[in-house]
Amino acid sequence: MVSGALAGVIFKHLWKRASPTHRDDSPKALESEFGLGEVLIAAALQGALFALVKALVDRGGARAFERATGEWPGD
């Protein structure tokens, strides 16, 4: 949950800076005022950020587990 919330905050900040209109909200697929390209770019950026933040949080948790127990989780 924490990684999802963090990724959402990062995405909103990046989208506000990167969007041509500097809108606070990213375009949704069913909003007709946005072109397909802008919708696809927003979706790709959002997906990539969520995956990146999730990987960082998972990896950090695994390292903390290894420090505490001496074993890598799942080995």
C-alpha positions in Angstrom: 0.0 0.0 0.0 2.8 2.4 0.8 4.5 1.8 -2.5 1.3 2.4 -4.4 0.7 5.7 -2.6 4.2 6.8 -3.1 4.1 6.0 -6.8 0.8 7.9 -7.1 2.3 11.0 -5.6 5.4 10.8 -7.8 3.3 10.2 -10.9 1.1 13.2 -10.2 4.1 15.4 -9.7 5.8 14.2 -12.9 2.6 14.4 -14.9 2.0 18.0 -13.9 5.4 19.0 -15.1 5.5 16.8 -18.2 2.0 17.3 -19.6 1.6 19.8 -22.4 -1.3 21.6 -20.5 0.3 21.2 -17.1 -2.9 19.8 -15.7 -3.0 18.3 -12.1 -4.8 15.2 -13.2 -3.6 12.8 -15.9 -5.9 11.9 -18.8 -8.2 8.9 -18.3 -9.0 6.6 -21.2 -12.6 7.6 -21.3 -12.1 11.4 -21.3 -12.7 12.6 -24.8 -10.9 15.9 -24.5 -7.5 14.1 -24.6 -5.9 12.5 -27.7 -5.0 8.8 -27.7 -1.3 9.6 -27.6 -1.5 11.6 -24.4 -3.6 8.9 -22.8 -1.2 6.2 -23.8 1.9 8.2 -22.6 0.2 8.9 -19.2 -0.7 5.2 -18.8 2.8 4.0 -19.7 4.5 6.5 -17.4 2.1 5.5 -14.6 2.7 1.8 -15.1 6.4 2.2 -15.2 6.5 4.3 -12.0 4.3 1.9 -10.1 6.5 -1.1 -11.2 9.7 0.8 -10.3 8.5 1.9 -6.8 7.2 -1.6 -6.1 10.5 -3.2 -7.0 12.4 -0.7 -4.8 10.1 -1.3 -1.8 10.2 -5.1 -2.3 14.0 -5.1 -2.6 14.4 -2.9 0.4 12.1 -5.2 2.4 14.1 -8.3 1.3 17.4 -6.6 2.4 16.0 -5.7 5.8 14.7 -9.3 6.2 18.2 -10.6 5.3 19.9 -8.3 7.8 17.5 -9.4 10.5 17.5 -13.1 9.9 20.7 -13.8 7.9 18.7 -15.4 5.1 17.3 -14.0 1.8 13.5 -14.4 1.7 12.4 -17.2 -0.5 15.8 -19.0 -0.7 
